[in-house]
Amino acid sequence: MEAIELLEILANGEDSKHQFKRNITNPDSLAQEMIAFSNGDGGVIAIGVDDDGTIQGLSNEDIRRLNQMVSNSASEKVRPAINPKTENIPTEDGLVMVITVHAGVNKPYHDNAGVFWVKSGADKRKATAREEIQRLFQSSGLIHADETITPTMTIADLDFDYFKQFFEKRYGDSIMDASLPLDSIIANMNLGKNGMLNLAGALLFGGNPSIKYPEFTVKAGSFPGTSLTSQTYLDSRDITGKIGDIYQQTMAFILSNLRHIQGDMGVNSLGNLEIPRMVFEELVANALIHRDYFVTSPIKVFVFSNRVEIISPGSLPNRLTVENIKAGNSNARNPVLASFANYILPYRGYGSGIMRALEAYPDIEFTDDKEGNKFVVTIWRK
């Protein structure tokens, strides 16, 4: 890092990727800072700098001590160990040590006491909520929300007729002719274990999963203006059921609240939708399959006079970026759901759905809100 780059960082102040320290004497505190960055998107610790960005500088003795502390803390106080990079940057006001910590590839990281640390704005904090710790494990691919066993839904909660039709469509055989008992079939399909359904099995084939999991639904609203603060609404629905049902009802809600444009067609024509149907087919299917099911919050769909918003719980996983997904990259956050979705939803799993939607209708924006832990798709109406 060059001195001019350091000065630009200091001028912009502390944030979730830049931390300033006058000095560090406690190796446990240093380890906690590095753990928080490793569990997030990485970051930089500048030592020899006040909180307001004023450089105070470090002595040569400080530099030697801190380098040893960084090495020891990264290897002995961070689990699993990490490899931060240190640079000593000379400035007019003195030496500044810059520690660069990359986003970890072996998340989640914790200290010797077993505490997981995460970034919270410019500060760090302990991760204490079960869901938050689960998401840390999820980011490393160690667990997937859709594979977690549900404590309240068993094979008896299946919509058996629906599951039977799916089985025959998927495998070409009648489930009634199968040589294995139903609980073994469910286990072999990775939809449950020991008579209990996992989340994928419940959401795909449960008789009414929304009773047990009301947070995994869609809340939809249509408003006359451009803001949620409107005093009135045109349409409002809580959309529940199996994933296939939720998809169909969400599509019906969106399409019923869009305009049809007659253009050059005759007076008896219904006209064309102002936004092609396939755009919403791709985006709604993606929201249902790729949302973060460790976040207990519904998907939200809002139709405003100038835009449609689809808000999914959870930001993009595993270092994916908006540019990545627009280029066709994808990551299976819910691999079991994804593996069965193409038999239920218009979904192929090739990573090309976003590309097709943009090709059909370019006026789409994607916002990966890391701080708010949500992913927002905005489709602008003309």
C-alpha positions, 0 to 999 in steps of 0.5 A: 500500500502506498502512503497516498492510498493510506491517506485516502483511507484515513480521510474517509474514516472508519467503516466496516472494512477499515479500523483505526487504532492508536496502538494495540497492546492486548493480543486478545483484542487484536485477534478479535478484530482479525476474526471479525474481518475474517468472518466478513468480507475482510478489511484493514487495521491501521495502527498508529492512527487516532479514531478520527484518522489523525496519524500519531505514528509508531516507534521502531520498537512498536513496529517490532512488537506489533509484528510479533503480536500479529504473527502470534495472534493469527496463529495461536488465538484465531481458530482456524489460523489465518495469514494476515499481511502487514505493511509499515507505511512511512508518512510525514507524521510517522510510521503506520502499520497496516494489517490486511485481513482477507475474507476467510475461506474456512469460516467461521473463525473464533477465538480460543474461548470459542467466541465468534466475532463479526463486524457491526459497522465500524465496530465488532461484536460477538455473534450470539444468535443461533441463526447468525452463527448458522449463517457463518457455517453456511458461508463456508459450505459446512451446512445448508439451511434446506438440509436442516431437519425440521423439529415439527414436521414428519413424513405424516405432514407430506401432501402425499398425492402431490409427492406421488405425482412429483415422484412419478414425473421425476423418476418415471415409476409409481411410488406405490410400486417402489420396493422401499418404505416411504421413510427410506425414499425420503431419506434417499432423496435427501428430503428428511431422515428417520421419519422427519422432514428437512426444510427442503422436504417441508417446503417442497412437499409439506401439506401446509408448511406455512402453518409451521413456518409462517416466516418462509412465505411472501408478503405482497403489496401494491401501492398507488405511489412510489413509497411504502409510506403511502396511506393506502394500498391497491392490493395486499396479500400474504402468500402461503403454501408449498413453494410451488403454490407460493410461486404461482400465487406470487406471479398472479399477484404481480401480473394482476397489478401490472398494465397491459399496453395495446400498442398497434394491436386491435381493440379486441386485443388484451395487449402486452404486459408492460414488462415481459412475464418471463422476467418475473418467472426468473426473478421470483423463482430465484428468490424462492430458491436462493433466499437465505432460509436461516433468516426468519423473514418473508420475501417481500414483493412490492408493486409501486407506480414506478417500479416493482421490488423483490426483496429476498432475506440474505445478501449474496452468499460466498463472495458472489457480487452483483456483477458475478450474477449478471455474468451468469455465476451462481452459488447453490445456497440451498442445494436440495431445493435447487436440485428439485426446483426444475421439476416444479418451477421454471428454473434450470440451475444454469446460472443464466436466469438473471442474464435472460431477464436482463436480455428481455428487459434491461431496466433491472437493478440489483442491490446486495445489501450486506448491512441489511442482510437482504438482496433487492431486485428493482424492476423499473416500470416505464 
